[in-house]
């Protein structure tokens, strides 16, 4: 209370000066780097695919089983035609569960769920899986979607773009609906998701091509806001109550009290 009273008595300049004086050290932003991967670790072989062909296939397959299903099938069906088994017998129906954020639950976007499944299938090294998944998820959070424009669209409608700042289906769709004016249950929103599926299928194909050509550059989409949050709330901070790489401010916004007093409070906490 005394700290608060002193700050307010000093006016706005005092608020900023005192808060800034106690800011904890932020972890440095990691540089991008070339990711090394030993392809001999898996028996599920991969050959480079055309990302634009994959995007179109994902768009076309969407009507069969929605976003996760179409993302997976757009890649695996091509490998089945080129390599044969075990891809020919691949159980595509398994991935229908991912629609609407897992069975309509609104959690992780089905396109990302499908991309992660492909990475897990075609890359055996867990640390490499984690890095590529993180890169694609961070790209998804900040990129404007949808970007894909089919030559002969199912619906004669060009969905407006939005930036979700979230990997969650319900959050991304709500933001798009609020900005576009179209209801989340509308055919326009479904066309948006259909094109978004093509965008993510294209992105994961590019990543897989680069991994298997040994030219993949990791950590290209580092989120500095997350680095700022985990400096207090991550394992290296004093609060230690979260483990995260996803964007924080899609769900959590800083109150005035947090912005002004959090760093002071952090400084006074015991280790």
C-alpha atoms as an extended CHARMM CRD file, in Angstrom:
* protein
*
       271  EXT
         1         1  UNK       CA              0.0000000000        0.0000000000        0.0000000000  PROA      1               0.0000000000
         2         2  UNK       CA              2.8200000000        2.4110000000        0.8430000000  PROA      2               0.0000000000
         3         3  UNK       CA              4.5410000000        1.6320000000       -2.4450000000  PROA      3               0.0000000000
         4         4  UNK       CA              1.2740000000        2.2320000000       -4.2970000000  PROA      4               0.0000000000
         5         5  UNK       CA              0.6140000000        5.5180000000       -2.4880000000  PROA      5               0.0000000000
         6         6  UNK       CA              4.1060000000        6.7600000000       -3.2510000000  PROA      6               0.0000000000
         7         7  UNK       CA              3.8050000000        5.8940000000       -6.8900000000  PROA      7               0.0000000000
         8         8  UNK       CA              0.4550000000        7.5910000000       -7.3710000000  PROA      8               0.0000000000
         9         9  UNK       CA              1.6930000000       10.6690000000       -5.4780000000  PROA      9               0.0000000000
        10        10  UNK       CA              4.5620000000       10.8940000000       -7.9360000000  PROA      10              0.0000000000
        11        11  UNK       CA              2.2270000000       10.9680000000      -10.9250000000  PROA      11              0.0000000000
        12        12  UNK       CA              2.3290000000        9.0400000000      -14.2000000000  PROA      12              0.0000000000
        13        13  UNK       CA              6.0450000000        9.5270000000      -14.7540000000  PROA      13              0.0000000000
        14        14  UNK       CA              6.7470000000        7.9720000000      -11.3890000000  PROA      14              0.0000000000
        15        15  UNK       CA              4.5980000000        4.9490000000      -12.2740000000  PROA      15              0.0000000000
        16        16  UNK       CA              6.6030000000        4.2140000000      -15.3720000000  PROA      16              0.0000000000
        17        17  UNK       CA             10.0000000000        4.9390000000      -13.8290000000  PROA      17              0.0000000000
        18        18  UNK       CA              9.5390000000        2.7910000000      -10.7310000000  PROA      18              0.0000000000
        19        19  UNK       CA              7.9610000000       -0.1100000000      -12.5970000000  PROA      19              0.0000000000
        20        20  UNK       CA             10.7020000000       -0.1050000000      -15.2180000000  PROA      20              0.0000000000
        21        21  UNK       CA             13.3950000000        0.0020000000      -12.5560000000  PROA      21              0.0000000000
        22        22  UNK       CA             12.2660000000       -3.3780000000      -11.1780000000  PROA      22              0.0000000000
        23        23  UNK       CA             11.6880000000       -5.2240000000      -14.4310000000  PROA      23              0.0000000000
        24        24  UNK       CA             13.1590000000       -8.7500000000      -14.3630000000  PROA      24              0.0000000000
        25        25  UNK       CA             15.6510000000       -9.6530000000      -17.0310000000  PROA      25              0.0000000000
        26        26  UNK       CA             13.9150000000      -10.9700000000      -20.1250000000  PROA      26              0.0000000000
        27        27  UNK       CA             15.3040000000      -14.0870000000      -21.7970000000  PROA      27              0.0000000000
        28        28  UNK       CA             17.0170000000      -13.2130000000      -25.0730000000  PROA      28              0.0000000000
        29        29  UNK       CA             15.2210000000      -13.9000000000      -28.3230000000  PROA      29              0.0000000000
        30        30  UNK       CA             16.7600000000      -17.0000000000      -29.8810000000  PROA      30              0.0000000000
        31        31  UNK       CA             18.2620000000      -16.6260000000      -33.3120000000  PROA      31              0.0000000000
        32        32  UNK       CA             17.0130000000      -18.7510000000      -36.1870000000  PROA      32              0.0000000000
        33        33  UNK       CA             19.1930000000      -21.7760000000      -36.8680000000  PROA      33              0.0000000000
        34        34  UNK       CA             19.5300000000      -24.7140000000      -39.2370000000  PROA      34              0.0000000000
        35        35  UNK       CA             17.7960000000      -27.7930000000      -37.8680000000  PROA      35              0.0000000000
        36        36  UNK       CA             19.6370000000      -31.0870000000      -38.2540000000  PROA      36              0.0000000000
        37        37  UNK       CA             17.6710000000      -34.3110000000      -38.7180000000  PROA      37              0.0000000000
        38        38  UNK       CA             18.6970000000      -37.9270000000      -39.3240000000  PROA      38              0.0000000000
        39        39  UNK       CA             16.1350000000      -39.3140000000      -41.7860000000  PROA      39              0.0000000000
        40        40  UNK       CA             17.2300000000      -42.9020000000      -41.2140000000  PROA      40              0.0000000000
        41        41  UNK       CA             15.3560000000      -42.9940000000      -37.9060000000  PROA      41              0.0000000000
        42        42  UNK       CA             11.9560000000      -43.6890000000      -39.4990000000  PROA      42              0.0000000000
        43        43  UNK       CA             10.6200000000      -46.3320000000      -41.8720000000  PROA      43              0.0000000000
        44        44  UNK       CA              7.8270000000      -43.9840000000      -43.0000000000  PROA      44              0.0000000000
        45        45  UNK       CA              9.5250000000      -42.5600000000      -46.0550000000  PROA      45              0.0000000000
        46        46  UNK       CA              8.8560000000      -39.1610000000      -47.5510000000  PROA      46              0.0000000000
        47        47  UNK       CA              9.4390000000      -37.6340000000      -50.9570000000  PROA      47              0.0000000000
        48        48  UNK       CA              9.1680000000      -33.9120000000      -51.7480000000  PROA      48              0.0000000000
        49        49  UNK       CA              5.6820000000      -32.7950000000      -52.7390000000  PROA      49              0.0000000000
        50        50  UNK       CA              4.4180000000      -29.7110000000      -54.5520000000  PROA      50              0.0000000000
        51        51  UNK       CA              3.0060000000      -27.4070000000      -51.8200000000  PROA      51              0.0000000000
        52        52  UNK       CA              0.5090000000      -25.8300000000      -54.2280000000  PROA      52              0.0000000000
        53        53  UNK       CA             -0.8320000000      -29.2140000000      -55.3150000000  PROA      53              0.0000000000
        54        54  UNK       CA             -1.1210000000      -30.1930000000      -51.6500000000  PROA      54              0.0000000000
        55        55  UNK       CA             -3.0580000000      -27.0230000000      -50.8710000000  PROA      55              0.0000000000
        56        56  UNK       CA             -5.5500000000      -27.7050000000      -53.6510000000  PROA      56              0.0000000000
        57        57  UNK       CA             -6.0090000000      -31.3150000000      -52.5240000000  PROA      57              0.0000000000
        58        58  UNK       CA             -6.6490000000      -30.1670000000      -48.9580000000  PROA      58              0.0000000000
        59        59  UNK       CA             -9.2720000000      -27.7410000000      -50.2240000000  PROA      59              0.0000000000
        60        60  UNK       CA            -10.9520000000      -30.5200000000      -52.2190000000  PROA      60              0.0000000000
        61        61  UNK       CA            -10.8050000000      -33.1360000000      -49.4370000000  PROA      61              0.0000000000
        62        62  UNK       CA            -12.3670000000      -30.7740000000      -46.9000000000  PROA      62              0.0000000000
        63        63  UNK       CA            -15.9130000000      -31.8790000000      -47.7440000000  PROA      63              0.0000000000
        64        64  UNK       CA            -15.0310000000      -35.5190000000      -46.9690000000  PROA      64              0.0000000000
        65        65  UNK       CA            -14.0460000000      -35.0570000000      -43.3280000000  PROA      65              0.0000000000
        66        66  UNK       CA            -13.3260000000      -31.4150000000      -42.5020000000  PROA      66              0.0000000000
        67        67  UNK       CA            -10.0670000000      -29.6640000000      -41.5880000000  PROA      67              0.0000000000
        68        68  UNK       CA             -7.8180000000      -32.1830000000      -39.8170000000  PROA      68              0.0000000000
        69        69  UNK       CA             -8.8220000000      -35.0100000000      -42.1430000000  PROA      69              0.0000000000
        70        70  UNK       CA             -8.1590000000      -32.9110000000      -45.2500000000  PROA      70              0.0000000000
        71        71  UNK       CA             -4.7880000000      -31.6750000000      -43.9880000000  PROA      71              0.0000000000
        72        72  UNK       CA             -3.5570000000      -35.2310000000      -43.3880000000  PROA      72              0.0000000000
        73        73  UNK       CA             -5.0310000000      -36.7620000000      -46.5280000000  PROA      73              0.0000000000
        74        74  UNK       CA             -3.6390000000      -34.0360000000      -48.7910000000  PROA      74              0.0000000000
        75        75  UNK       CA             -0.1200000000      -35.2840000000      -47.9760000000  PROA      75              0.0000000000
        76        76  UNK       CA             -0.6220000000      -39.0030000000      -47.3220000000  PROA      76              0.0000000000
        77        77  UNK       CA             -2.7080000000      -39.6330000000      -50.4570000000  PROA      77              0.0000000000
        78        78  UNK       CA              0.1290000000      -38.2860000000      -52.6020000000  PROA      78              0.0000000000
        79        79  UNK       CA              2.6700000000      -40.4730000000      -50.7990000000  PROA      79              0.0000000000
        80        80  UNK       CA              0.3950000000      -43.4670000000      -51.3530000000  PROA      80              0.0000000000
        81        81  UNK       CA              0.4350000000      -42.7900000000      -55.0890000000  PROA      81              0.0000000000
        82        82  UNK       CA              4.2180000000      -42.3730000000      -55.2110000000  PROA      82              0.0000000000
        83        83  UNK       CA              5.5140000000      -44.8400000000      -52.5860000000  PROA      83              0.0000000000
        84        84  UNK       CA              2.6450000000      -47.2800000000      -52.0760000000  PROA      84              0.0000000000
        85        85  UNK       CA              2.4130000000      -49.0830000000      -48.7580000000  PROA      85              0.0000000000
        86        86  UNK       CA              2.1530000000      -48.4130000000      -45.8850000000  PROA      86              0.0000000000
        87        87  UNK       CA              0.3850000000      -45.2810000000      -47.1110000000  PROA      87              0.0000000000
        88        88  UNK       CA             -2.1240000000      -47.1160000000      -49.3280000000  PROA      88              0.0000000000
        89        89  UNK       CA             -3.7300000000      -48.7030000000      -46.2500000000  PROA      89              0.0000000000
        90        90  UNK       CA             -3.6230000000      -45.5030000000      -44.1960000000  PROA      90              0.0000000000
        91        91  UNK       CA             -6.7520000000      -45.0140000000      -41.9970000000  PROA      91              0.0000000000
        92        92  UNK       CA             -7.7890000000      -41.5090000000      -43.0270000000  PROA      92              0.0000000000
        93        93  UNK       CA            -11.0830000000      -41.7880000000      -41.1470000000  PROA      93              0.0000000000
        94        94  UNK       CA             -9.1320000000      -41.5800000000      -37.8690000000  PROA      94              0.0000000000
        95        95  UNK       CA             -8.5660000000      -37.8730000000      -38.4210000000  PROA      95              0.0000000000
        96        96  UNK       CA            -12.1890000000      -36.8300000000      -38.7690000000  PROA      96              0.0000000000
        97        97  UNK       CA            -12.2550000000      -36.3480000000      -34.9920000000  PROA      97              0.0000000000
        98        98  UNK       CA            -10.2370000000      -33.1230000000      -35.3180000000  PROA      98              0.0000000000
        99        99  UNK       CA            -13.0290000000      -31.0300000000      -36.8130000000  PROA      99              0.0000000000
       100       100  UNK       CA            -14.1480000000      -27.9520000000      -34.9050000000  PROA      100             0.0000000000
       101       101  UNK       CA            -11.2670000000      -28.0650000000      -32.4610000000  PROA      101             0.0000000000
       102       102  UNK       CA            -11.5130000000      -31.8300000000      -31.6370000000  PROA      102             0.0000000000
       103       103  UNK       CA            -15.0240000000      -33.2020000000      -32.0130000000  PROA      103             0.0000000000
       104       104  UNK       CA            -16.4700000000      -29.7100000000      -32.1530000000  PROA      104             0.0000000000
       105       105  UNK       CA            -15.0430000000      -28.8750000000      -28.7150000000  PROA      105             0.0000000000
       106       106  UNK       CA            -13.3570000000      -25.6770000000      -29.9060000000  PROA      106             0.0000000000
       107       107  UNK       CA             -9.8020000000      -26.4370000000      -28.7710000000  PROA      107             0.0000000000
       108       108  UNK       CA             -6.7560000000      -26.6950000000      -31.0800000000  PROA      108             0.0000000000
       109       109  UNK       CA             -7.5170000000      -25.9490000000      -34.7330000000  PROA      109             0.0000000000
       110       110  UNK       CA             -7.9440000000      -29.1590000000      -36.7380000000  PROA      110             0.0000000000
       111       111  UNK       CA             -5.5360000000      -27.9700000000      -39.4240000000  PROA      111             0.0000000000
       112       112  UNK       CA             -2.7700000000      -27.6650000000      -36.8180000000  PROA      112             0.0000000000
       113       113  UNK       CA             -3.7530000000      -30.9730000000      -35.2500000000  PROA      113             0.0000000000
       114       114  UNK       CA             -3.3780000000      -32.5430000000      -38.6940000000  PROA      114             0.0000000000
       115       115  UNK       CA             -0.0750000000      -30.8010000000      -39.3690000000  PROA      115             0.0000000000
       116       116  UNK       CA              1.2900000000      -32.0470000000      -36.0400000000  PROA      116             0.0000000000
       117       117  UNK       CA              0.1040000000      -35.5790000000      -36.8540000000  PROA      117             0.0000000000
       118       118  UNK       CA              1.9670000000      -35.4930000000      -40.1710000000  PROA      118             0.0000000000
       119       119  UNK       CA              5.1130000000      -34.2220000000      -38.4810000000  PROA      119             0.0000000000
       120       120  UNK       CA              4.8390000000      -36.9700000000      -35.8630000000  PROA      120             0.0000000000
       121       121  UNK       CA              4.3740000000      -39.5880000000      -38.5720000000  PROA      121             0.0000000000
       122       122  UNK       CA              7.1780000000      -38.4890000000      -40.8820000000  PROA      122             0.0000000000
       123       123  UNK       CA              9.7810000000      -37.2090000000      -38.3840000000  PROA      123             0.0000000000
       124       124  UNK       CA             10.9150000000      -39.6880000000      -35.7370000000  PROA      124             0.0000000000
       125       125  UNK       CA             13.0730000000      -37.4060000000      -33.5690000000  PROA      125             0.0000000000
       126       126  UNK       CA             10.9120000000      -35.9120000000      -30.7990000000  PROA      126             0.0000000000
       127       127  UNK       CA             13.0170000000      -32.7640000000      -30.3950000000  PROA      127             0.0000000000
       128       128  UNK       CA             12.7790000000      -32.0830000000      -34.1340000000  PROA      128             0.0000000000
       129       129  UNK       CA              9.0360000000      -32.7650000000      -34.0420000000  PROA      129             0.0000000000
       130       130  UNK       CA              8.6330000000      -30.2470000000      -31.2200000000  PROA      130             0.0000000000
       131       131  UNK       CA             10.5950000000      -27.5420000000      -32.9990000000  PROA      131             0.0000000000
       132       132  UNK       CA              8.7740000000      -27.8640000000      -36.3300000000  PROA      132             0.0000000000
       133       133  UNK       CA              5.3650000000      -28.0150000000      -34.6290000000  PROA      133             0.0000000000
       134       134  UNK       CA              6.1900000000      -24.9050000000      -32.6010000000  PROA      134             0.0000000000
       135       135  UNK       CA              7.3100000000      -23.0500000000      -35.7230000000  PROA      135             0.0000000000
       136       136  UNK       CA              4.1000000000      -23.8560000000      -37.5950000000  PROA      136             0.0000000000
       137       137  UNK       CA              1.9030000000      -23.0200000000      -34.6020000000  PROA      137             0.0000000000
       138       138  UNK       CA              3.6530000000      -19.6490000000      -34.0760000000  PROA      138             0.0000000000
       139       139  UNK       CA              3.3440000000      -18.8850000000      -37.7920000000  PROA      139             0.0000000000
       140       140  UNK       CA             -0.3920000000      -19.6620000000      -37.5910000000  PROA      140             0.0000000000
       141       141  UNK       CA             -0.8940000000      -17.3000000000      -34.6440000000  PROA      141             0.0000000000
       142       142  UNK       CA              0.4470000000      -14.2510000000      -36.4850000000  PROA      142             0.0000000000
       143       143  UNK       CA             -0.3250000000      -14.7970000000      -40.1770000000  PROA      143             0.0000000000
       144       144  UNK       CA             -3.4420000000      -13.3110000000      -41.8480000000  PROA      144             0.0000000000
       145       145  UNK       CA             -5.8320000000      -16.0730000000      -42.9980000000  PROA      145             0.0000000000
       146       146  UNK       CA             -7.1030000000      -17.3140000000      -45.3180000000  PROA      146             0.0000000000
       147       147  UNK       CA             -4.5420000000      -16.6250000000      -48.0550000000  PROA      147             0.0000000000
       148       148  UNK       CA             -5.3990000000      -19.4870000000      -50.4380000000  PROA      148             0.0000000000
       149       149  UNK       CA             -7.3420000000      -18.5760000000      -53.5940000000  PROA      149             0.0000000000
       150       150  UNK       CA             -8.6310000000      -21.6470000000      -55.4840000000  PROA      150             0.0000000000
       151       151  UNK       CA             -8.8480000000      -21.4440000000      -59.2670000000  PROA      151             0.0000000000
       152       152  UNK       CA            -12.3890000000      -22.8140000000      -59.1750000000  PROA      152             0.0000000000
       153       153  UNK       CA            -13.7680000000      -22.2150000000      -55.6690000000  PROA      153             0.0000000000
       154       154  UNK       CA            -16.5990000000      -24.2540000000      -54.2170000000  PROA      154             0.0000000000
       155       155  UNK       CA            -18.1930000000      -20.9750000000      -53.1310000000  PROA      155             0.0000000000
       156       156  UNK       CA            -18.0050000000      -17.7210000000      -55.0700000000  PROA      156             0.0000000000
       157       157  UNK       CA            -16.8940000000      -15.7720000000      -52.0380000000  PROA      157             0.0000000000
       158       158  UNK       CA            -13.5180000000      -14.3750000000      -51.0050000000  PROA      158             0.0000000000
       159       159  UNK       CA            -13.3170000000      -14.5390000000      -47.2040000000  PROA      159             0.0000000000
       160       160  UNK       CA            -11.7690000000      -11.4900000000      -45.5470000000  PROA      160             0.0000000000
       161       161  UNK       CA             -8.5410000000      -12.1800000000      -43.6810000000  PROA      161             0.0000000000
       162       162  UNK       CA             -7.9500000000      -11.9680000000      -39.9510000000  PROA      162             0.0000000000
       163       163  UNK       CA             -5.0880000000      -12.6420000000      -37.5370000000  PROA      163             0.0000000000
       164       164  UNK       CA             -6.2140000000      -14.9850000000      -34.7640000000  PROA      164             0.0000000000
       165       165  UNK       CA             -3.2970000000      -14.6090000000      -32.3350000000  PROA      165             0.0000000000
       166       166  UNK       CA             -4.3980000000      -18.0510000000      -31.1730000000  PROA      166             0.0000000000
       167       167  UNK       CA             -4.1630000000      -21.7000000000      -32.1900000000  PROA      167             0.0000000000
       168       168  UNK       CA             -7.6290000000      -22.3900000000      -30.7530000000  PROA      168             0.0000000000
       169       169  UNK       CA            -10.4800000000      -23.0840000000      -33.1530000000  PROA      169             0.0000000000
       170       170  UNK       CA            -13.1170000000      -21.1740000000      -31.2030000000  PROA      170             0.0000000000
       171       171  UNK       CA            -10.8960000000      -18.1310000000      -30.6840000000  PROA      171             0.0000000000
       172       172  UNK       CA             -9.8120000000      -17.9420000000      -34.3240000000  PROA      172             0.0000000000
       173       173  UNK       CA            -13.3540000000      -18.3600000000      -35.6060000000  PROA      173             0.0000000000
       174       174  UNK       CA            -14.8120000000      -15.8520000000      -33.1490000000  PROA      174             0.0000000000
       175       175  UNK       CA            -12.2240000000      -13.2320000000      -34.1100000000  PROA      175             0.0000000000
       176       176  UNK       CA            -12.8970000000      -13.8320000000      -37.8080000000  PROA      176             0.0000000000
       177       177  UNK       CA            -16.6670000000      -13.6700000000      -37.2860000000  PROA      177             0.0000000000
       178       178  UNK       CA            -16.4410000000      -10.4570000000      -35.2760000000  PROA      178             0.0000000000
       179       179  UNK       CA            -14.2230000000       -8.7910000000      -37.8690000000  PROA      179             0.0000000000
       180       180  UNK       CA            -16.0340000000      -10.0780000000      -40.9600000000  PROA      180             0.0000000000
       181       181  UNK       CA            -19.6170000000       -9.8250000000      -39.7220000000  PROA      181             0.0000000000
       182       182  UNK       CA            -20.4430000000      -13.4070000000      -40.7510000000  PROA      182             0.0000000000
       183       183  UNK       CA            -21.8830000000      -15.8190000000      -38.1990000000  PROA      183             0.0000000000
       184       184  UNK       CA            -19.6920000000      -18.6960000000      -37.0510000000  PROA      184             0.0000000000
       185       185  UNK       CA            -22.3320000000      -21.1110000000      -38.3670000000  PROA      185             0.0000000000
       186       186  UNK       CA            -22.4690000000      -19.4580000000      -41.8010000000  PROA      186             0.0000000000
       187       187  UNK       CA            -21.4310000000      -21.0180000000      -45.1020000000  PROA      187             0.0000000000
       188       188  UNK       CA            -19.0170000000      -18.0930000000      -45.4750000000  PROA      188             0.0000000000
       189       189  UNK       CA            -17.1620000000      -19.1160000000      -42.3010000000  PROA      189             0.0000000000
       190       190  UNK       CA            -16.9930000000      -22.7040000000      -43.5580000000  PROA      190             0.0000000000
       191       191  UNK       CA            -15.4420000000      -21.4870000000      -46.8130000000  PROA      191             0.0000000000
       192       192  UNK       CA            -12.9300000000      -19.5320000000      -44.7410000000  PROA      192             0.0000000000
       193       193  UNK       CA            -11.9410000000      -22.7110000000      -42.8820000000  PROA      193             0.0000000000
       194       194  UNK       CA            -11.8060000000      -24.6910000000      -46.1040000000  PROA      194             0.0000000000
       195       195  UNK       CA             -9.2680000000      -22.2410000000      -47.5350000000  PROA      195             0.0000000000
       196       196  UNK       CA             -7.3950000000      -22.0660000000      -44.2340000000  PROA      196             0.0000000000
       197       197  UNK       CA             -6.9960000000      -25.8510000000      -44.4400000000  PROA      197             0.0000000000
       198       198  UNK       CA             -5.2520000000      -25.3870000000      -47.7850000000  PROA      198             0.0000000000
       199       199  UNK       CA             -2.9530000000      -22.7480000000      -46.2470000000  PROA      199             0.0000000000
       200       200  UNK       CA             -1.8210000000      -25.0190000000      -43.4190000000  PROA      200             0.0000000000
       201       201  UNK       CA             -1.4410000000      -28.0750000000      -45.7010000000  PROA      201             0.0000000000
       202       202  UNK       CA              0.8080000000      -25.9920000000      -47.9160000000  PROA      202             0.0000000000
       203       203  UNK       CA              2.8460000000      -24.7970000000      -44.9380000000  PROA      203             0.0000000000
       204       204  UNK       CA              3.4380000000      -28.2490000000      -43.4640000000  PROA      204             0.0000000000
       205       205  UNK       CA              4.4240000000      -29.5660000000      -46.9060000000  PROA      205             0.0000000000
       206       206  UNK       CA              7.0040000000      -26.8070000000      -47.2430000000  PROA      206             0.0000000000
       207       207  UNK       CA              8.3660000000      -27.6990000000      -43.8000000000  PROA      207             0.0000000000
       208       208  UNK       CA              8.5680000000      -31.4180000000      -44.6060000000  PROA      208             0.0000000000
       209       209  UNK       CA             10.2780000000      -30.6930000000      -47.9290000000  PROA      209             0.0000000000
       210       210  UNK       CA             12.8930000000      -28.5460000000      -46.1880000000  PROA      210             0.0000000000
       211       211  UNK       CA             13.4660000000      -31.0370000000      -43.3580000000  PROA      211             0.0000000000
       212       212  UNK       CA             14.1170000000      -33.8390000000      -45.8060000000  PROA      212             0.0000000000
       213       213  UNK       CA             16.3480000000      -31.6390000000      -47.9750000000  PROA      213             0.0000000000
       214       214  UNK       CA             18.2800000000      -30.7200000000      -44.7980000000  PROA      214             0.0000000000
       215       215  UNK       CA             17.7090000000      -26.9870000000      -45.3080000000  PROA      215             0.0000000000
       216       216  UNK       CA             15.0940000000      -26.2890000000      -42.6260000000  PROA      216             0.0000000000
       217       217  UNK       CA             15.6170000000      -23.0540000000      -40.6850000000  PROA      217             0.0000000000
       218       218  UNK       CA             14.0960000000      -23.2850000000      -37.2100000000  PROA      218             0.0000000000
       219       219  UNK       CA             12.7200000000      -20.6470000000      -34.8740000000  PROA      219             0.0000000000
       220       220  UNK       CA             11.7010000000      -18.2010000000      -37.5780000000  PROA      220             0.0000000000
       221       221  UNK       CA              8.5810000000      -16.9900000000      -35.7300000000  PROA      221             0.0000000000
       222       222  UNK       CA              9.7740000000      -16.4050000000      -32.1720000000  PROA      222             0.0000000000
       223       223  UNK       CA              7.1480000000      -14.5700000000      -30.0560000000  PROA      223             0.0000000000
       224       224  UNK       CA              8.7400000000      -11.8650000000      -27.9100000000  PROA      224             0.0000000000
       225       225  UNK       CA              5.5340000000      -11.3810000000      -25.9030000000  PROA      225             0.0000000000
       226       226  UNK       CA              5.7490000000      -14.9950000000      -24.7320000000  PROA      226             0.0000000000
       227       227  UNK       CA              9.4130000000      -14.4940000000      -23.7910000000  PROA      227             0.0000000000
       228       228  UNK       CA              8.3620000000      -11.5270000000      -21.6800000000  PROA      228             0.0000000000
       229       229  UNK       CA              5.6780000000      -13.5000000000      -19.8250000000  PROA      229             0.0000000000
       230       230  UNK       CA              7.8090000000      -16.5730000000      -19.1380000000  PROA      230             0.0000000000
       231       231  UNK       CA             10.6070000000      -14.4470000000      -17.6820000000  PROA      231             0.0000000000
       232       232  UNK       CA              8.3770000000      -14.3230000000      -14.5840000000  PROA      232             0.0000000000
       233       233  UNK       CA              5.9850000000      -17.2390000000      -15.0010000000  PROA      233             0.0000000000
       234       234  UNK       CA              8.2860000000      -19.8740000000      -16.5680000000  PROA      234             0.0000000000
       235       235  UNK       CA             10.7370000000      -22.2730000000      -14.9560000000  PROA      235             0.0000000000
       236       236  UNK       CA             13.4990000000      -19.6660000000      -14.8330000000  PROA      236             0.0000000000
       237       237  UNK       CA             11.3030000000      -17.0670000000      -13.1130000000  PROA      237             0.0000000000
       238       238  UNK       CA             10.1110000000      -16.7570000000       -9.5360000000  PROA      238             0.0000000000
       239       239  UNK       CA              6.4110000000      -17.4120000000      -10.1430000000  PROA      239             0.0000000000
       240       240  UNK       CA              6.8910000000      -20.7360000000      -11.9930000000  PROA      240             0.0000000000
       241       241  UNK       CA              3.2320000000      -21.3980000000      -12.7180000000  PROA      241             0.0000000000
       242       242  UNK       CA              3.1380000000      -21.9920000000      -16.4620000000  PROA      242             0.0000000000
       243       243  UNK       CA              4.8910000000      -23.8440000000      -19.2740000000  PROA      243             0.0000000000
       244       244  UNK       CA              4.0110000000      -22.3800000000      -22.6360000000  PROA      244             0.0000000000
       245       245  UNK       CA              5.1830000000      -21.3450000000      -26.0670000000  PROA      245             0.0000000000
       246       246  UNK       CA              1.7880000000      -20.3350000000      -27.4490000000  PROA      246             0.0000000000
       247       247  UNK       CA              0.7360000000      -16.6900000000      -27.5740000000  PROA      247             0.0000000000
       248       248  UNK       CA             -0.2980000000      -15.5520000000      -24.0900000000  PROA      248             0.0000000000
       249       249  UNK       CA             -2.2700000000      -12.4320000000      -24.8920000000  PROA      249             0.0000000000
       250       250  UNK       CA             -4.9690000000      -14.1850000000      -26.9090000000  PROA      250             0.0000000000
       251       251  UNK       CA             -6.5120000000      -15.2090000000      -23.5810000000  PROA      251             0.0000000000
       252       252  UNK       CA             -4.6540000000      -13.1030000000      -21.0060000000  PROA      252             0.0000000000
       253       253  UNK       CA             -4.5550000000       -9.3190000000      -21.0840000000  PROA      253             0.0000000000
       254       254  UNK       CA             -2.5380000000       -7.2500000000      -18.6620000000  PROA      254             0.0000000000
       255       255  UNK       CA             -4.5990000000       -5.1940000000      -16.2500000000  PROA      255             0.0000000000
       256       256  UNK       CA             -3.4430000000       -1.7350000000      -15.2380000000  PROA      256             0.0000000000
       257       257  UNK       CA             -2.4150000000       -3.1840000000      -11.8910000000  PROA      257             0.0000000000
       258       258  UNK       CA             -0.2800000000       -5.8460000000      -13.5470000000  PROA      258             0.0000000000
       259       259  UNK       CA              1.4010000000       -3.3460000000      -15.8400000000  PROA      259             0.0000000000
       260       260  UNK       CA              2.2070000000       -0.9860000000      -12.9720000000  PROA      260             0.0000000000
       261       261  UNK       CA              2.8920000000       -3.2240000000       -9.9830000000  PROA      261             0.0000000000
       262       262  UNK       CA              3.8090000000       -6.6840000000      -11.2800000000  PROA      262             0.0000000000
       263       263  UNK       CA              7.4940000000       -5.9320000000      -11.7470000000  PROA      263             0.0000000000
       264       264  UNK       CA              7.7180000000       -4.2870000000       -8.3140000000  PROA      264             0.0000000000
       265       265  UNK       CA              5.9920000000       -7.2700000000       -6.7280000000  PROA      265             0.0000000000
       266       266  UNK       CA              8.2700000000       -9.6700000000       -8.6270000000  PROA      266             0.0000000000
       267       267  UNK       CA             11.3620000000       -7.8770000000       -7.3790000000  PROA      267             0.0000000000
       268       268  UNK       CA             10.2060000000       -8.1990000000       -3.7570000000  PROA      268             0.0000000000
       269       269  UNK       CA              9.3000000000      -11.8920000000       -3.9860000000  PROA      269             0.0000000000
       270       270  UNK       CA             11.5370000000      -14.4560000000       -2.3300000000  PROA      270             0.0000000000
       271       271  UNK       CA             13.4150000000      -16.8030000000       -4.5870000000  PROA      271             0.0000000000
